[in-house]
Amino acid sequence: MPGSDRTVRSEHTLVIAKPDALRRGLVGAIIHRFEEKGLTLRAITLVTADAAQIRENYRANEDEPWFDELVSYMTSGPIVPMAWQGPNAIETGRQIIGDKDPWESDSGSLRGRYAADPIRTVVHGSRDPVEALREINLWFPELLGVEQRPAPKPKAFVPLGLPRALSMPPVTLKRYAARGER
């Protein structure tokens, strides 16, 4: 990259649109922001996760006092896990998403614009490459072909080839995934 010492590398990251994002119709806006930055959507699914899946996804936070509240919230409705790929996808994703505390987030970030509080932050994103690999393997074990352990199977999987401007309501997305269309 001209004028920069930054290393640009293609990487994967996991993003989850949380239950409040679905309730408020924000999944299309989330996808749009990642596409605007040039990232490629590699996989997406609509699922109502169970507590075991959420505990595994957030296991780095299991000692936090708010962990049980997070698990309860994340199992309160459907979520949309997404695997993205692109240049510095993890750092780029964290910039799009914003700070964990929505009141500290830049007002242009997803959390700064849409989050209600530090639990209902609208969207989750991987923090580093190890976490990204573990999380992608949890929700999309067939995507990267590197499985660290047996992963719970999501109810629907939509591989590559989704329309770029995916703004379908969750019911339509589930129907789309179930038919296996591309």
N, C-alpha and C positions, 0 to 999 in steps of 0.2 A: 504494500500500500504506500503510495508516494507520501513522503513527509511524515511517516509514522513508523515507530518501532514495533507496532502491534503485529502479532502473528495472526493471520486470517486462516482459519481451518474450518472445514465443513464438519459439522457435528449434528447430533440429534438431541432433542429435548422433549420432555413431556409437559403438556399443558392440560389442565383439567378445568373445564367450565363447571363451576360449583352449582348446587341446587338453586341458589338465588339468581344466578345468571339465566338459568332455564325459566324460572318463574317470571322473570322480568323481560324475557325475550332478547337477551344480550349475546347469545351464541354467535349470531351472524356478525355482530360488531367486533367480537373477540377475534374471530377468524379473519375478518377484514384487516384488522390492525397487523396481524402477523403476515398476511399476504402483502400488505403495503411495504413492509420492510424487506420483502424479497425472500421470505422463508417458504418452503414447500411443505404442504400438508401431505404426510406419508400415510397416516392412518387415523381413523376417527371411529368412535363407537358411542352409542347411547346405552347407558346401563344404570340400573338401580343397584348400587354396590352394597355388599353386606359389610358388617363391622370388621370381619377378618381382612377383607381386601383393603379397607381404609386404614386399619391399624398397620398393615404391611406397607402401604404407600407412605405413611407418615411416621414410620418407626423411629426415625431420627429425633422425633419430638415426643416420644412416649413418656419422658420424665417431666414434661412441662405440666404445670397445674391446669392448663386449659385443654389438655389432650382429650379427655373424655367428652367434653363439650364439642370439640371439633369432630370427633367420631360420630356423635349423635347428629350433629348438623349435616355432615357429609352423607349420612344414610337417611336423611329426611326426605329425599326426593331423587329423581334421576340426575346423573352427572354425564358430562361428555369429555372423556379422555381423548387427547389428540397427540399424535407424534409428529413433530416438525423437524425439518432438516434444512440446514443452510449455513452460511458463513457465521461463525461464532454464535450459533443458535441459542446457546444457554445464556450468554451475556445479553444478547439482543432481546431474548424473551424476558429476562429480568428487567430490562429497561422499559419494555412495553408494559409489563405487569405493574411495576412500581414497588414501593416499600411495603413490608408486611403491615405496618401501621398505616391505614389509609389517610390519617391526618398528617402524616409525615411524607406521604407520597406526593410526587409532582402532580399538579392538577391535570396534566395531559396524559398521565398514565391511566391504565384501566382501573386500578384500585383508587387512584386519586379522584377519578371521575365518577365511579360507580359503587365503590365499597361502602358498606354501612358501618362496619366495626371490624376489629382485628380478627374475628372468627369468620364472619360472613364477608370475605374479601373478593367475592365474585370469581376469582380464578387462582389456580395453583400453577407454579412452574418449577421445574427442576433447578437445583442450586449449583450443581457441579456435574462433571461427566460420569462419576461413579453413581450418583443418585439418578441421573438421567437413564443410564443403562438399566439399573435395577427397576425403576418405575416403568420404563417402556416394556421390559420383560414381564412385568406384572400384568399389564393391560393388553399388550400385543406380543406375546411370546414368539410368534412366527415371523415378526417383522425383521428383526436383526439377526436371527439365527444363532443367538448366543444366549442360552438359558442358564441362569445361575441356580435355579431350583424350580421344582414344579410350581407353576403359576395358576391361580384361579382363572378360569375361562370367563371372559365377558359374555354377555348374552348375544351380542351382535358385533360383527367386525366388518368394516368397510375398508378394503385395501385401496391402493393407488387409483387415481383416475376420477376422483370426485370433481364435480363442477367447481370452478374457482370461486364463484360467489354463492357459497352455501348459506342460505338464510332461511332454510325450511324450518317449520315448527317441529318440535321433538317427535310428534306422532308420525309426521311424514318422513323424518329422518329414519325412524325405526323401521317403517315400511320399506323404505329405500334399501336399508341394510339387509333386511330379511330376504328381499328378492335377489340380492347379490348382483345388482346391476352396476355398471361402471359408467 
